[in-house]
Amino acid sequence: MPAIMTVVGDGGRVVVPAQYRKALGLKTGDHVMLALEEGEVRLFTPARAAERARALVRRYVPKNKNLTDELLAERHEEAGRG
């Protein structure tokens, strides 16, 4: 999607153009996240942040492992020792 120029308004407000909101599935009142990376601001949804986090974890965890199941098993084991 091409870059679009917008203006910083009162209080630092920036309007996200309609075509960007549509592409991101954003509606009035939705939460977004901002990240400052290499002098640029990135805007993304919390769902996208979660996708990126899962992808990062998956690099280090084999597909046949379920971290939730492992954590619950550890907790049950610890509770049994207490």
Helices and strands as residue ranges (DSSP letters): G 10-12, H 18-24, E 33-37, E 40-44, H 46-58, H 67-81
